[in-house]
Amino acid sequence: MTYANLETTATKTKGKAVWSGLALSGLAIAFLTLYGAMKLTPLTVVTETMARLGWPADAATARLLGVLTLGATLLYAAPRTSVLGAILFLRGAFGLTESGKKLPNLNPSEM
């Protein structure tokens, strides 16, 4: 195998990895945008779930969480600040465990 063949193989593999990473990031951004939008328009299912988790079940809290989620998503979507956006989102997502609250059983068949 020559050096040119190795370089071509490495470039093809790197290209596939880059496209796979972009596709996964796109899915994450789409999910987080939908999640934030659901919080901005506080649907009844959102406020009911927040109440079950021990959070205040008012529209203002839901909207605040939506704004924070969309802000972290925008930071994650920008290449220069993607690491900061990921850290902020994970900090918010796992903030529930930091507060010492335990998740209740949310299975509707067992309620």
N, C-alpha and C positions, 0 to 999 in steps of 0.2 A: 504494500500500500504506500502510495506516495504522500508527500506532505499536502499536496493540493487536494487529494481525495479526503484526507483527514480533516482539512479545514472546511471543505464543503459539507461533510457529515456533521461537524460541530455546528456550523451555521444553521443547517436544517433543524437540528435538535434544539438549538437555542430559539429559533423562530417558533417552533411548536410550543415550547415552554412559555414564551412571552405571550402567545395568543391564548394559551390555557389560563395564564394568570389574569389576562385582561378579561376573559369571559367570566371567571370566578369573581373578580372585582365588580364587574358589571352586575352580576346577580346579587351580590351583597348590597350594592348601591340601590338597586331596584327595590330590594326587600326593605332596606332602611328608610327609603323615601316613602314607601307605602305605610310602614309602621309609624313614621312621623306624621304623615297626613291623617292617619286614623286618630292620632292623639290630638291633632289640631281641631278636628271636628269631633268633639267629644260625644261619640255614640253611646247609647245606653249600655252596650256590652262592655265598652271601655271603662266607664265609671263603675259598673257593677264588679268587674274584675279587679279594679283598683281597690274597691272597698273590701273584697274578699282577701286581698293581699295585705290589708292593713294600711293602705295609703288613703289620704283624704279623697273622698269621692266627689269632688267638685270639678267644674269645668275649667277653672283657672289652673289647677294643678295639672290636669291633663294637657292643657294648651302649653304650659311651661315645659313639660316633658317632651311635647311634640317639637317645640322650638329648639330645645337642646339637642334632640335627636337629629333634626334636620341640619342644625349647625355642625354637628360632628360628622354628618354625612357629607356635607359640602367640603369640610376639611379633608375627609378621606378621599373624596373624588379628585381633589387637586394633587398632582404628583408631588409637589414640594412639601405638602403638609399631610400626606397620607398617613404617616406613622402617628402624628399627633391626633388625627381624626380617629384612628383605630384605638388609640389609648383612651381617648375621651369617651368613645362609645362603650368600650369594655368597662371602663370605670362606672359609667352610668348603668349598664346592664347588670353588673354584679354589685351595685350599691345596695341592693336588697340584702345580700348576704352580709355586707359590712355592717348594716344596721342591726344585725343580730336577730332578724325576724326569720321565722321558718315558713316555708311555703306550705299552705294548707293543701288538702286533697282537693284537686279541681276536677276530678272525674265526675261528670254529671250523673252517671248511673248510680254512684254511691252516695249522692247527696240527699 
